[in-house]
Amino acid sequence: ALAVTVKDGDAIAYAANPAHFGTATAGNGIAFTGGKAMEFGRLWLGNAIGSELLDLPIPISTQFWTAGGFVTNSADSCTTLANTPVALFNFQGNQSACTTAVSPSSTLSFTNGKASLKLTKPGAGKSGSVDLTVNLGAASGSTCTSVGTGNAVAATAAGPGPNFVNWLQGNWGGSATFTVNPTARATFGQYRNTQEFIYLRENH
């Protein structure tokens, strides 16, 4: 919905100021060409594990709420996100600042609600984990856009912009309000079994 006060330089004003266009309820918003849909959304990050010798894909998607829970927004093929709001922290094992870096080195583009986010391979002997988050609110922490000691830079805020601002935060970690940035853990040097197994024993 939109409300605007209409008044000219001679103080002649619209009698019913402010003028209203649409109502901020489902089905009653301003009639854009794509309809009047209103969706409650969030940005989601998933954990990932893999070899330290390969780039590690990090699941990331834009989601919206349905009666059955949050689902990927398959209609979203326009959202973009710079890589610098992706902050890296809590390095464990043989991981430290900039042993891995956020990829791609410029902009993440979403197609059907998903983007191709990766952490670059740290290399042999660099097993361990690192946590990552997306700064949907204020800028915080540091990030790496290239591998190498001393390459850490301040992580930026994702906004302002039409897509990534604090209303894509969630109630992660049991928060009572939707004011928390999404986080995930990337672990290098571990390998998953096929998902059909609950427990697998090997003889050597």
Disulfide bonds with the S-S distance in Angstrom:
Cys98-Cys144 2.03
